[in-house]
Amino acid sequence: MNELLARAGPDEPMHRVRLLPCGDLATLVELPPDAGVLEFRADVAALGLAGVGELVPAARTLLVHHSAARGPVVRAALVTLPLRKPDPIATTAPVQVSVHYDGADLSGVADEIGCSVEAVIAQHQDPTYLVAFCGFAPGFAYLLGLPSALHLPRLATPRTLVPAGSVAIAGEYSAVYPRESPGGWRLLGRTAATLWDADLDPPAVLTPGRAVRFVAA
Amino acid sequence: MIEIVAPGPLATIQDRGRPGYAHLGVGLSGAADREALDRANRLVGNDAAAAAIEVTLGGLAIRLPSPTTVALTGAECGGAPGWDVAVTLPAGSRFALDVPRAGLRSYLAVRGGIAVPAVLGSRSTDTLGGLGPPPLRAGDLVPTGSAIAGRVSGEVATAPAHRPALRVVLGPRADWFKRKAVTALTGSVWTVRPESSRAGVRLMGPELKRKVTTELASEPTVPGALQVPMSGMPILLGPDAPVTGGYPVIAVVHSHDLDAAGQLRPGDQVRFHLW
């Protein structure tokens, strides 16, 4: 791997990914801010490398599971893979999620950013979101696209119980709680849509790369 | 069929887990000590994918309504009809496991495996993600199946030797910590706290201080990761841990020592060595 890095030379574009060890059976790939994680994931999958297992995306990283024996070969392939900018337009038709905007934090959010409840709802419905990754709980999808005016930190004290179907925001993300769980996101409303069913395959409607639109119920 | 007379502190159904859905937020789950699960299945002639009962700190009491071949492995408990060996028990047999002298988790395999319905390809209980069957309760009748691969073994199996220290691979975020934190991780004795679970083993020792104090964007983690929240006290993630986390991981336990990590019990002391 050092040899590959050396060969790139000082005139090449700045070195692109950082490979971070994650135990002996996985490598965490940290991508630069302008590179698309899901595009990189698709390109790694397309290589069809022997010994590569699950490819798990997150905000700025992709976790590549691999066998111990194939680790060096896999890392060499990852470090030379060209990067792509994130695709601005999702290729699939957006999933429509209808929302009753009656969340417990709706008026608090409006107060905090200094606008009306109606304006919060309008801004939340405005963009087409993209499922960046899932985490926290089965089927919990982090949706990118939230207008920056709505970027607020999580609640200082998380709720011990957030109802299933709650539509919420935190930081640069929006999400729908797939099941009842504790949670610190700000609740704007709720949906009756079933977005998670463990008896289906795939069990989640909101899978990485899917486009999503929220509409008032 | 097995009748659960008493489950003890926590008894769950576990197999080799639920790989393939991490990108949908589904954790691996499965037996915390895979080797002990595999050994139990091998002894009763089961398929390696068969599900067994994972017992936590003993306390499991069962009754067998019909003749059944069983094997118990893992943390050794008194009260068992045999350990690391397959035994065939007549109808009406009962036994109750004592608290193990050392270790945390024991495995009860029955010939044919536990036959609850699989969820996303696994019968494992994910205690945090809420997938798979609920933890066992007194009065449950647990169905057995036909996940048979061969004959019942006549051997007495050998359990691997106890590991006094767990080997770790530094990273992915060791560089987020002060240099002293890495030496503290590998140079200290850590005590397992009582709040530990299948999601994570909470450790107590010297505070692992961070050099980078900005918030980490959520990133994928793996069982065995030593995640360090703001308190500076590491959490060794278990099979039911969430698949992404927002706290930096200083090091990850080597896959060869994950089973030993699954036997860490509140009050135990543990050391980490660089692999």
Chai-1 contact restraints between the chains, C-beta under 6 A:
chainA,res_idxA,chainB,res_idxB,connection_type,confidence,min_distance_angstrom,max_distance_angstrom,comment,restraint_id
A,L20,B,G171,contact,1.0,0.0,6.0,A-B,restraint_1
A,L20,B,P172,contact,1.0,0.0,6.0,A-B,restraint_2
A,P21,B,V169,contact,1.0,0.0,6.0,A-B,restraint_3
A,P21,B,G171,contact,1.0,0.0,6.0,A-B,restraint_4
A,C22,B,P172,contact,1.0,0.0,6.0,A-B,restraint_5
A,C22,B,V222,contact,1.0,0.0,6.0,A-B,restraint_6
A,C22,B,V252,contact,1.0,0.0,6.0,A-B,restraint_7
A,G23,B,V169,contact,1.0,0.0,6.0,A-B,restraint_8
A,G23,B,V222,contact,1.0,0.0,6.0,A-B,restraint_9
A,G23,B,G224,contact,1.0,0.0,6.0,A-B,restraint_10
A,G23,B,V252,contact,1.0,0.0,6.0,A-B,restraint_11
A,D24,B,V169,contact,1.0,0.0,6.0,A-B,restraint_12
A,D24,B,H254,contact,1.0,0.0,6.0,A-B,restraint_13
A,D24,B,S255,contact,1.0,0.0,6.0,A-B,restraint_14
A,L25,B,S255,contact,1.0,0.0,6.0,A-B,restraint_15
A,A26,B,V222,contact,1.0,0.0,6.0,A-B,restraint_16
A,L28,B,P172,contact,1.0,0.0,6.0,A-B,restraint_17
A,E54,B,A22,contact,1.0,0.0,6.0,A-B,restraint_18
A,V56,B,A22,contact,1.0,0.0,6.0,A-B,restraint_19
A,V56,B,H23,contact,1.0,0.0,6.0,A-B,restraint_20
A,V56,B,P220,contact,1.0,0.0,6.0,A-B,restraint_21
A,A58,B,S218,contact,1.0,0.0,6.0,A-B,restraint_22
A,A58,B,E219,contact,1.0,0.0,6.0,A-B,restraint_23
A,A58,B,P220,contact,1.0,0.0,6.0,A-B,restraint_24
A,A58,B,T244,contact,1.0,0.0,6.0,A-B,restraint_25
A,A59,B,A217,contact,1.0,0.0,6.0,A-B,restraint_26
A,A59,B,S218,contact,1.0,0.0,6.0,A-B,restraint_27
A,R60,B,A217,contact,1.0,0.0,6.0,A-B,restraint_28
A,T61,B,E219,contact,1.0,0.0,6.0,A-B,restraint_29
A,L63,B,P220,contact,1.0,0.0,6.0,A-B,restraint_30
A,C134,B,L24,contact,1.0,0.0,6.0,A-B,restraint_31
A,C134,B,G25,contact,1.0,0.0,6.0,A-B,restraint_32
A,G135,B,G25,contact,1.0,0.0,6.0,A-B,restraint_33
A,G135,B,S218,contact,1.0,0.0,6.0,A-B,restraint_34
A,G135,B,V243,contact,1.0,0.0,6.0,A-B,restraint_35
A,G135,B,T244,contact,1.0,0.0,6.0,A-B,restraint_36
A,F136,B,P242,contact,1.0,0.0,6.0,A-B,restraint_37
A,A137,B,G25,contact,1.0,0.0,6.0,A-B,restraint_38
A,P138,B,G25,contact,1.0,0.0,6.0,A-B,restraint_39
A,P138,B,V26,contact,1.0,0.0,6.0,A-B,restraint_40
A,P138,B,G129,contact,1.0,0.0,6.0,A-B,restraint_41
A,G139,B,G25,contact,1.0,0.0,6.0,A-B,restraint_42
A,F140,B,G25,contact,1.0,0.0,6.0,A-B,restraint_43
A,A198,B,V119,contact,1.0,0.0,6.0,A-B,restraint_44
A,A198,B,L120,contact,1.0,0.0,6.0,A-B,restraint_45
A,A198,B,L131,contact,1.0,0.0,6.0,A-B,restraint_46
A,A204,B,L24,contact,1.0,0.0,6.0,A-B,restraint_47
A,P208,B,H23,contact,1.0,0.0,6.0,A-B,restraint_48
